[in-house]
Amino acid sequence: MKVLLEVKDNKADFLLELLNSFSFVKTKPLSTHKAQVLGELKEAVDNMNLVKVGKLKPKPARVLFVEL
């Protein structure tokens, strides 16, 4: 299983050291760019789920193309 954690910078070293002390855990830090892309992707999926349940109005395709 893979888990993505968000940790305050001042606690990151401690948490990484703790996790690495377990033989069954592998850690791999993300670059700032990859973390940003994953965050934006998560936000997009969350928005799609809100549209599906009717809590958010979808944008017309023209608006999406203009944003690109």
Secondary structure, DSSP 8 states (H G I E B T S, - for coil): --------HHHHHHHHHHHHTSTT-------HHHHHHHHHHHHHHHHHHHHHTTSS----HHHHHHH-
